[in-house]
């Protein structure tokens, strides 16, 4: 029985995002030390991504608001998994990640990250 090659689909997704997308960053702030305190540390990760406007019929005003963007992020070479609380910079605009979907169908390969970004 043949198995589906998710790594191949990941490569195709990366090629499309690279061709039609742009360079951006994902910023993550690690919390301060719980004992010593201090400030959190911000780390930026370069990413290749495509920000897209949600289709009008998907905007309900509560879960998805006008101005939210659906951002496709290539998983190839990205050392982190984007999560709520991170910030995506695309086209000079910062979007806070509200939800994320790693598109990990086999439990091993993150095909592409699809996040909901909000200004």
C-alpha positions as CSV (number, residue, x, y, z in Angstrom):
1,X,0.0,0.0,0.0
2,X,1.4,3.4,-1.0
3,X,1.8,6.1,1.6
4,X,1.3,9.8,1.0
5,X,4.6,11.8,0.8
6,X,3.9,14.9,3.0
7,X,7.5,16.1,2.6
8,X,6.9,16.4,-1.2
9,X,3.7,18.5,-0.6
10,X,5.7,20.6,1.9
11,X,8.3,21.3,-0.8
12,X,5.6,22.3,-3.3
13,X,4.0,24.6,-0.8
14,X,7.4,26.2,-0.1
15,X,8.0,26.7,-3.8
16,X,4.6,28.4,-4.3
17,X,5.0,30.6,-1.2
18,X,8.5,31.5,-2.3
19,X,7.4,32.4,-5.8
20,X,4.3,34.4,-4.9
21,X,5.1,35.5,-1.4
22,X,7.4,37.8,0.4
23,X,10.0,37.9,3.2
24,X,8.8,38.6,6.7
25,X,9.5,37.8,10.3
26,X,7.9,36.1,13.2
27,X,8.7,37.7,16.6
28,X,8.4,35.7,19.8
29,X,8.8,37.1,23.3
30,X,10.0,34.6,25.8
31,X,8.7,35.4,29.3
32,X,11.1,36.6,32.0
33,X,12.6,34.2,34.5
34,X,9.9,33.3,37.1
35,X,12.4,33.6,40.0
36,X,14.8,36.3,38.9
37,X,12.2,38.4,37.0
38,X,13.5,40.9,34.4
39,X,12.2,41.6,30.9
40,X,11.2,39.1,28.3
41,X,13.5,38.4,25.4
42,X,12.3,39.2,21.9
43,X,13.6,36.9,19.1
44,X,12.9,37.4,15.4
45,X,12.8,34.5,12.9
46,X,13.0,35.2,9.2
47,X,10.0,33.6,7.3
48,X,8.7,33.4,3.8
49,X,5.0,34.1,3.8
50,X,1.9,35.2,1.9
51,X,-0.7,37.4,3.6
52,X,-4.2,37.1,2.1
53,X,-7.4,38.9,2.8
54,X,-10.2,36.7,4.1
55,X,-13.1,36.1,1.8
56,X,-16.0,38.5,2.8
57,X,-18.3,35.6,3.7
58,X,-15.9,34.4,6.3
59,X,-15.8,37.6,8.2
60,X,-18.3,37.3,11.1
61,X,-17.1,40.3,13.2
62,X,-16.2,38.2,16.2
63,X,-13.9,35.3,15.3
64,X,-12.7,36.8,12.1
65,X,-12.8,40.6,11.9
66,X,-12.5,43.1,9.0
67,X,-8.7,43.7,8.7
68,X,-7.7,40.2,9.7
69,X,-5.4,38.4,7.3
70,X,-4.9,34.7,6.6
71,X,-1.2,34.3,6.4
72,X,0.4,31.3,4.8
73,X,3.9,30.7,6.2
74,X,6.4,28.2,4.7
75,X,7.5,25.7,7.3
76,X,10.8,24.9,5.5
77,X,13.7,26.2,7.5
78,X,11.5,27.8,10.2
79,X,12.9,26.7,13.6
80,X,9.6,27.5,15.5
81,X,6.0,26.7,15.1
82,X,4.0,29.9,15.1
83,X,1.6,30.2,17.9
84,X,-0.9,32.7,19.4
85,X,1.0,35.5,21.1
86,X,3.7,35.7,18.3
87,X,3.8,38.6,15.9
88,X,4.1,38.3,12.1
89,X,5.5,41.2,10.2
90,X,4.4,41.2,6.5
91,X,4.9,44.2,4.2
92,X,5.9,46.3,7.1
93,X,2.7,45.6,9.1
94,X,2.7,43.8,12.4
95,X,0.0,41.2,12.8
96,X,-0.7,39.5,16.2
97,X,-1.3,35.7,15.7
98,X,-4.8,34.9,16.8
99,X,-5.1,31.2,15.7
100,X,-2.7,28.8,13.9
101,X,-3.0,25.6,11.9
102,X,0.2,23.7,11.3
103,X,-1.3,21.5,8.6
104,X,0.5,18.5,10.2
105,X,-1.5,15.5,8.8
106,X,0.8,12.7,9.6
107,X,2.2,14.0,13.0
108,X,5.7,14.5,11.6
109,X,5.7,17.0,8.7
110,X,4.4,20.5,9.1
111,X,3.3,21.1,5.5
112,X,2.5,24.8,5.8
113,X,1.5,27.1,8.7
114,X,-1.7,29.0,8.2
115,X,-2.3,31.7,10.8
116,X,-4.9,34.3,11.4
117,X,-3.2,37.7,11.9
118,X,-4.8,40.8,13.4
119,X,-3.5,44.3,13.5
